[in-house]
Amino acid sequence: MKTALLLLISALSATAGTITLTGVNTSRGGNLRFLVNGTEEQHFAGIILGTYNGGPSQSMFCVDLFTSISLSTYSSEPRLPSSTNELRATYLYVNYLAGVSSVALGQAMQLAIWDIIHDGGDGINAGTIRRSSNTSSTVTTAWTNYLTATSGQSSTAASIYINFNGSTPAQALIGTFQPTAIPGVPEPATFLLVGGAMVGLGLYRRRRL
């Protein structure tokens, strides 16, 4: 674990960049209700807009549910997906992003990514991320379809952006592949992917206790 951590720190130092979040795409995402650890919550789920190192605007998704972020600029280290869940979520992002043409599909893709990352894609009625009685049936159907379509699939054709506000972790995102992305390495518990959902344009979500 010590060796893996040293490799990660060394690689991050060599590939420092900045990510600027500029907004959310309200035509491809929106607030909805779903269950988090059995409690119904309402949060934004869908596409986040931003740029990396001043490049073109890109559409990104949160890859973890429990760390906050806001519309601002952060130090950012793009890396290749490495775990089975990250590889599956990347396959979903790469192959189905272009087809996200509505609020419901953006919400469903975000829920599917959280489901894959946190629960291994165990479905809308199991695990940390579940539907509630107030989750739209259109969303739950698309969510299920995304899980079915990605079962057993993987891709490395996108980057996982590990973001920091100074030394404080901020939400991690999945976005456009960066040729300079560092290889993924095994992560100790304190380096688990971080991310968040958004409320309005504040992009805030509580931290897991």
C-alpha positions in Angstrom: 0.0 0.0 0.0 2.9 2.4 0.9 4.5 1.8 -2.5 1.1 2.4 -4.3 0.6 5.6 -2.4 4.1 6.8 -3.3 3.6 6.0 -7.0 0.3 7.9 -6.9 1.8 11.0 -5.3 4.7 10.9 -7.8 2.4 10.6 -10.8 0.1 13.3 -9.5 3.0 15.7 -9.2 4.0 15.0 -12.7 0.6 15.7 -14.3 -0.8 18.7 -12.4 -3.5 20.6 -14.1 -6.6 22.6 -13.4 -10.3 21.9 -13.9 -12.9 24.7 -14.0 -16.5 23.9 -13.5 -18.8 26.3 -15.3 -22.3 25.0 -14.7 -24.7 22.1 -15.1 -26.7 21.1 -18.2 -30.3 21.6 -17.1 -31.5 20.0 -20.4 -29.6 16.8 -19.6 -30.1 16.6 -15.9 -32.1 17.9 -12.9 -33.1 17.4 -9.3 -34.8 14.2 -8.4 -35.6 12.0 -5.4 -33.9 8.7 -4.7 -32.7 6.7 -1.6 -29.2 7.0 -0.2 -28.6 4.3 2.5 -32.4 4.0 2.9 -33.1 7.7 3.3 -34.9 9.7 0.6 -32.9 12.7 -0.6 -33.3 15.2 -3.4 -30.3 16.2 -5.5 -29.2 17.2 -8.9 -28.2 14.3 -11.1 -26.9 14.8 -14.6 -24.2 16.5 -16.7 -21.7 18.9 -15.2 -20.0 21.3 -17.6 -16.3 22.2 -17.3 -12.9 22.6 -18.9 -9.6 21.0 -18.2 -6.4 23.2 -18.6 -8.4 25.8 -20.6 -9.5 23.3 -23.2 -12.9 22.9 -24.8 -16.0 22.6 -22.7 -16.9 19.0 -21.9 -19.7 17.1 -20.3 -18.8 15.2 -17.1 -20.5 13.1 -14.5 -19.8 12.7 -10.8 -18.2 9.3 -10.0 -18.8 9.3 -6.3 -21.6 10.5 -4.2 -20.2 11.9 -0.9 -17.8 14.8 -1.3 -18.8 18.4 -2.1 -17.7 20.8 -4.9 -18.8 24.1 -6.3 -18.5 26.1 -9.5 -14.9 27.1 -9.3 -11.4 26.1 -10.4 -9.5 23.2 -8.8 -6.2 21.5 -9.2 -6.9 18.3 -11.1 -5.1 15.1 -11.9 -6.7 13.0 -14.7 -6.0 9.3 -14.4 -7.0 6.1 -16.2 -9.9 4.1 -14.7 -8.5 1.1 -12.9 -11.0 -0.8 -10.8 -13.7 -3.0 -12.3 -16.4 -0.5 -11.3 -14.5 2.4 -12.8 -13.9 0.5 -16.0 -17.6 -0.3 -16.3 -18.7 3.3 -15.5 -16.2 4.5 -18.2 -17.8 2.1 -20.7 -21.2 3.7 -19.9 -19.9 7.2 -20.3 -18.0 6.6 -23.5 -20.7 4.6 -25.3 -23.9 6.3 -24.1 -23.1 10.0 -23.4 -24.1 11.0 -26.9 -27.5 9.5 -26.5 -28.3 11.5 -23.3 -30.9 13.8 -24.9 -33.2 14.6 -22.0 -33.3 15.4 -18.3 -34.5 11.9 -17.5 -31.6 10.2 -19.4 -29.1 12.5 -17.7 -30.5 11.6 -14.3 -30.6 7.9 -15.2 -27.0 7.9 -16.4 -25.8 9.6 -13.2 -27.7 7.2 -11.0 -26.3 4.2 -13.0 -22.7 5.5 -12.5 -23.3 5.9 -8.8 -24.9 2.5 -8.6 -21.9 0.9 -10.5 -19.3 2.8 -8.4 -20.8 2.2 -5.0 -22.8 -1.0 -5.4 -21.3 -2.8 -8.4 -24.4 -2.1 -10.4 -26.7 -4.2 -8.3 -29.9 -2.5 -9.5 -32.4 0.0 -8.5 -33.8 -1.8 -5.5 -30.5 -2.8 -3.7 -27.4 -1.3 -2.1 -26.5 2.2 -1.2 -28.2 3.9 -4.2 -31.8 2.9 -4.8 -35.0 4.3 -6.3 -37.6 5.7 -4.0 -41.4 5.8 -4.6 -40.8 9.4 -5.9 -38.2 8.4 -8.5 -39.6 8.8 -12.0 -40.4 5.5 -13.7 -38.9 6.9 -16.9 -35.6 7.4 -15.0 -35.7 4.0 -13.3 -36.3 2.3 -16.6 -33.4 4.0 -18.3 -31.2 3.4 -15.2 -32.0 -0.3 -15.4 -31.3 -0.3 -19.1 -27.9 1.3 -18.6 -26.9 -1.3 -16.0 -28.0 -4.1 -18.3 -26.1 -2.7 -21.3 -22.9 -2.3 -19.3 -22.9 -5.6 -17.5 -19.5 -7.3 -18.0 -18.2 -4.3 -20.1 -15.2 -2.1 -19.6 -13.3 0.8 -21.2 -10.3 3.0 -20.6 -11.3 5.7 -23.2 -12.1 8.4 -20.6 -10.3 9.9 -17.6 -11.1 10.0 -13.9 -10.4 13.6 -12.7 -9.1 13.6 -9.1 -9.7 17.1 -7.9 -8.4 19.2 -5.0 -9.1 22.6 -3.4 -5.6 23.1 -2.0 -5.0 19.9 -0.1 -8.7 19.2 0.4 -10.2 16.5 -1.9 -13.1 17.8 -4.0 -15.6 15.8 -6.1 -14.0 13.4 -8.7 -15.4 13.5 -12.2 -15.4 11.3 -15.2 -14.8 13.2 -18.4 -13.0 13.3 -21.8 -9.9 11.2 -22.1 -6.7 13.1 -21.5 -3.5 11.7 -23.2 -1.5 12.7 -20.1 -3.7 10.7 -17.7 -1.7 8.8 -15.2 -2.1 5.0 -14.8 -4.5 3.9 -12.1 -3.0 2.5 -9.0 -4.5 0.6 -6.0 -5.9 3.2 -3.6 -5.8 3.1 0.2 -9.1 3.9 1.9 -8.2 7.6 2.3 -7.7 7.9 -1.5 -11.1 6.5 -2.5 -12.8 8.4 -5.3 -14.6 11.5 -4.2 -17.5 13.2 -5.8 -20.9 14.7 -5.2 -24.3 15.6 -6.4 -25.4 19.2 -7.0 -28.2 21.3 -5.6 -29.0 24.1 -8.1 -25.7 25.6 -9.2 -24.0 25.2 -5.8 -23.0 21.6 -6.6 -23.2 20.6 -2.9 -23.6 17.3 -1.3 -23.0 16.1 2.3 -20.0 14.0 3.2 -20.6 10.4 4.3 -20.3 10.1 8.1 
